[in-house]
Amino acid sequence: MTSANGTRTPVRIGVFGLLGSGNLGNDGSLEALLGHLSAEHPEAVVDALCGGPEFVSARFGIPATRMHWNRGEYRTASRAGALATKSLGKLLDVARTAAWVRRHDVVIVPGMGVLEATLPLRPWGFPYALFLLCATGRLFGTPVALVSVGAAVIGNPATRALVRWSARLARYRSYRDAPSREAMRAMGVNTARDGVYPDLAFALPTLPASAPADPRGPVCVGVMDYHGSDDDRARADEIHRRYLDGTIRFVRTLVEDGRPVRLLYGDGVDAPVVAAILDAVPSPLLTAADVTSLADLMKETAAAATVVAIRYHNLISALKVGTPTLALSYAAKTEALMADLGLAAYCHPARAVDADRLLEQFRELERHSAQLRQTLAERNVVAARRVQDQFTDLTAALFPVAQEAR
């Protein structure tokens, strides 16, 4: 990029999202994007506006700024002082976001389910922050790109409006599955020019396959502090109890059958679920792993004979290393991911876990283990190639615009 006096100046790229705040999948998407930028745009100057700036700077080596002025943004406020602080934070975040956006030539939101509310979500938290980003990007002529993001039809009117306008104001949009694009179309966004590509995590390095010699080897069970979707708040406790009871029964049966079981967690909030399962199934065959990255997840799932998981990034990690996987599904994104990787038959509803039916599906999965490993190996090659197509499309769409802006 050339300045007015003829000197070469680097493009300034901002990355935005709930990064570094405990969600391993979000951080995996950032890692994939930074790997691409390092290889294809090494001259670019990159920084982040995110949820956990200290973590992002320490792990990824880029400058980072806190997304919200109010450090207690995602804690429930009931007292007058806390409510006043939150209100002040909303006003200050307008100026802070605008100033940050204005410093950049391009802003990228890498992956993540930023256009969905499949888990409980308050409209004036992240949806408001995303709207500020896209609105100030349009105001200052800084293109904002929503890259391979997840979306779902949203019931809450305020959240729905903020998400819809965020998508409309973004310069570039692509989705990680076809249901996400259809959801945005259903919410009134023109998606005719929007692409569909796999999750960015499929661009990350893959561990070599390590199928256990014993098909009755270790089983990894990924867990989640699951209480239903944003529209299920009235039934949250009931949904959680049914999910937890069904998971405990499933794990207990495996352990009684002599199978080593490894519980996987790492998103902070899931620790109580792990503790409840360990307490209910006391056995040396049952252990737990507190993982800190997608690389850790891939190591754990690569060493397993079979994986049963609920969190989206747990599923991606298992599928990416080629381990036969059964999904506890809580959203359309799970069914889409499993179908794309050839395992559409192996989904079970997370909101209505039936331990007996789950065991039937698990045994069916293991009977077809060798065939499914071959299918996953083939589908992973296609997914990795498609993510590279996504990066090529992103470069073609955004970097000429950034040059014109400069």
Residue pairs with C-beta under 8 A, 6 or more apart in sequence:
1 8
1 9
1 10
1 11
1 105
1 402
1 403
1 406
2 8
2 9
3 9
3 406
8 43
9 406
10 43
10 44
10 45
11 41
11 43
11 44
11 45
11 105
11 106
11 399
11 402
11 403
11 406
12 44
12 45
12 103
12 104
12 105
12 106
13 37
13 41
13 44
13 45
13 46
13 47
13 104
13 105
13 106
13 107
13 108
14 46
14 47
14 48
14 49
14 100
14 101
14 103
14 104
14 106
14 107
14 108
15 30
15 33
15 34
15 46
15 47
15 48
15 49
15 50
15 62
15 107
15 108
15 109
15 110
16 48
16 49
16 50
16 67
16 107
16 108
16 109
16 130
16 133
16 144
17 26
17 29
17 30
17 50
17 51
17 109
17 110
17 112
17 114
18 26
18 50
18 51
18 67
18 112
18 126
19 26
19 27
19 30
19 48
19 50
19 51
19 52
19 56
19 64
20 27
20 48
20 50
20 51
20 52
20 53
20 54
20 55
20 56
20 59
20 64
21 50
21 51
21 52
21 55
22 52
22 267
22 268
22 269
23 112
23 267
23 313
24 266
24 267
24 291
24 292
24 293
24 294
24 297
24 313
25 111
25 112
25 201
25 294
25 311
25 312
25 313
25 316
26 111
26 112
27 59
27 293
27 294
28 111
28 200
28 201
28 204
28 293
28 294
28 313
28 316
29 110
29 111
29 112
29 148
29 199
29 200
29 201
30 48
30 56
30 60
30 110
30 111
31 60
31 204
31 294
32 110
32 111
32 200
32 201
32 202
32 203
32 204
32 387
33 108
33 110
33 111
33 147
33 200
34 46
34 60
34 62
35 203
35 204
36 203
36 391
37 44
37 46
40 391
40 395
41 395
41 399
46 62
47 62
47 63
47 64
47 65
48 56
48 60
48 62
48 63
48 64
48 65
49 64
49 65
49 66
49 67
49 97
49 100
49 133
50 56
50 64
50 65
50 66
50 67
51 66
51 67
51 68
53 64
53 65
53 66
54 64
56 62
56 64
57 63
57 64
65 96
65 100
67 93
67 129
68 89
68 93
68 129
69 88
69 89
69 92
69 93
69 96
70 85
70 86
70 88
70 89
72 82
72 85
72 86
73 86
73 89
73 125
74 122
74 125
75 82
77 83
77 85
77 86
86 124
90 124
90 128
93 128
93 129
93 132
94 132
94 136
97 129
97 132
97 133
97 136
98 132
98 136
98 139
98 140
101 107
101 133
101 136
101 137
101 140
101 142
101 144
102 136
102 140
102 142
104 142
105 142
105 402
105 403
105 405
105 406
106 142
106 143
106 145
106 398
106 399
106 401
106 402
107 133
107 137
107 142
107 143
107 144
107 145
108 144
108 145
108 147
108 394
108 398
109 130
109 133
109 144
109 145
109 146
109 147
109 149
109 170
110 147
110 148
110 200
111 147
111 148
111 149
111 150
111 176
111 199
111 200
111 201
112 149
112 150
113 149
113 150
113 151
113 152
113 312
113 333
114 126
114 130
114 146
114 149
114 150
114 166
115 146
115 149
115 150
115 151
115 152
115 163
115 166
115 167
115 180
115 183
115 184
116 150
116 151
116 152
116 154
116 180
116 183
116 331
116 333
117 127
117 152
117 154
117 155
117 156
117 159
117 163
117 229
117 230
117 231
118 152
118 229
118 230
118 330
118 331
118 333
119 229
119 230
119 330
120 227
120 228
120 229
120 230
120 233
120 236
121 127
121 156
121 159
121 230
122 159
123 156
123 158
123 159
123 162
124 158
127 158
127 159
127 162
127 163
127 166
128 162
130 162
130 163
130 166
131 162
131 163
131 165
131 166
131 169
133 144
133 166
134 144
134 165
134 166
134 167
134 169
134 170
135 165
135 166
135 169
136 142
137 143
137 144
137 169
137 170
137 171
138 144
138 169
138 171
141 405
142 405
143 171
143 172
143 398
143 401
143 402
143 405
144 169
144 170
144 171
144 172
145 170
145 171
145 172
145 173
145 394
145 397
145 398
146 166
146 167
146 170
146 172
146 173
146 174
147 172
147 174
147 200
147 390
147 394
148 174
148 175
148 176
148 197
148 198
148 199
148 200
148 387
148 390
149 173
149 174
149 175
149 176
149 180
150 175
150 176
150 177
150 180
150 312
150 333
151 163
151 167
151 175
151 180
151 181
151 183
151 184
152 179
152 180
152 183
152 331
152 332
152 333
153 183
153 186
153 187
154 160
154 163
154 187
154 230
155 230
155 231
156 230
156 231
159 230
160 187
163 187
164 184
164 187
164 188
164 189
167 173
167 184
167 187
167 189
168 189
171 397
171 398
171 401
172 394
172 397
172 398
173 184
173 189
173 191
173 194
174 194
174 195
174 196
174 197
174 390
174 393
174 394
175 181
175 184
175 194
175 195
175 196
175 197
176 196
176 197
176 198
176 199
176 200
176 333
177 196
177 332
177 333
177 336
177 337
177 340
178 196
178 336
179 332
179 333
179 335
179 336
180 196
180 332
180 333
180 336
181 191
181 194
181 196
182 191
183 332
184 191
184 194
185 191
195 390
195 393
197 386
197 387
197 389
197 390
197 393
198 340
198 383
198 386
198 387
198 390
199 316
199 337
199 387
200 387
200 390
201 294
201 313
201 316
201 317
201 320
202 316
202 320
202 380
202 383
202 384
202 386
202 387
203 384
203 387
203 388
203 391
204 294
204 295
204 320
206 298
206 320
206 321
206 380
206 384
207 298
207 299
207 302
207 321
208 302
209 302
209 321
209 322
209 373
209 377
210 302
210 303
210 321
211 305
211 322
211 323
211 373
212 218
212 303
212 304
212 305
214 305
215 305
215 366
215 369
216 258
216 259
216 305
216 366
217 260
217 304
217 305
218 259
218 260
218 261
218 262
218 303
218 304
218 305
219 254
219 259
219 260
219 261
219 262
219 304
219 305
219 306
219 307
219 308
220 261
220 262
220 264
220 300
220 301
220 304
220 306
220 307
220 308
220 309
220 318
220 323
221 247
221 250
221 251
221 261
221 262
221 263
221 264
221 307
221 308
221 309
222 263
222 264
222 265
222 307
222 308
222 309
222 310
222 311
222 314
222 315
222 318
223 247
223 263
223 264
223 265
223 270
223 273
223 274
223 277
223 310
224 267
224 270
224 273
224 310
224 311
224 350
225 240
225 269
225 270
225 272
225 273
226 239
226 240
226 243
226 273
226 310
226 330
226 350
227 236
227 237
227 239
227 240
228 235
228 236
228 239
228 240
228 330
228 351
229 330
229 331
232 239
232 351
239 351
242 351
242 352
242 353
243 310
243 328
243 350
243 351
243 353
244 273
244 276
244 277
245 353
246 353
246 354
246 355
246 358
247 273
247 277
247 328
247 353
248 276
248 277
248 280
248 281
249 355
250 308
250 353
250 355
250 358
250 359
250 362
251 261
251 263
251 277
251 281
251 286
252 280
252 281
253 355
253 359
254 261
255 261
255 281
255 283
255 285
255 286
258 285
259 285
260 285
260 286
260 287
261 285
261 286
261 287
262 287
262 288
262 289
262 300
262 304
263 274
263 277
263 278
263 286
263 287
263 288
263 289
264 288
264 289
264 291
264 297
264 300
264 301
264 309
264 314
265 271
265 273
265 274
265 288
265 289
265 290
265 291
266 289
266 290
266 291
266 292
266 296
266 297
267 311
270 311
271 290
274 288
277 286
278 286
278 288
289 296
289 300
291 297
291 300
294 313
294 316
294 317
297 313
297 314
297 317
297 318
298 317
298 320
298 321
300 317
301 307
301 314
301 317
301 318
301 321
301 323
301 325
302 321
302 322
302 323
304 318
304 323
305 323
305 324
305 366
305 369
306 323
306 324
306 325
306 326
306 362
306 365
306 366
306 369
307 314
307 315
307 318
307 323
307 324
307 325
307 326
308 325
308 326
308 327
308 328
308 358
308 362
309 315
309 318
309 325
309 326
309 327
309 328
310 327
310 328
310 329
310 330
310 350
312 331
312 333
312 334
312 337
315 325
315 327
315 334
315 337
315 338
316 337
318 325
319 325
319 337
319 338
319 341
319 343
319 376
319 380
320 380
322 373
322 376
322 377
322 380
323 373
323 376
324 343
324 346
324 365
324 366
324 368
324 369
324 372
324 373
324 376
325 338
325 343
325 346
325 365
326 343
326 346
326 347
326 348
326 358
326 361
326 362
326 365
327 334
327 337
327 338
327 343
327 346
327 347
327 348
328 348
328 349
328 350
328 353
329 335
329 338
329 347
329 348
329 349
329 350
330 349
330 350
330 351
334 347
335 344
335 347
338 344
338 346
338 347
340 379
340 383
341 375
341 376
341 379
341 380
341 383
342 372
342 375
342 376
342 379
343 372
343 375
343 376
345 361
345 364
346 361
346 364
346 365
348 354
348 357
348 358
348 361
365 372
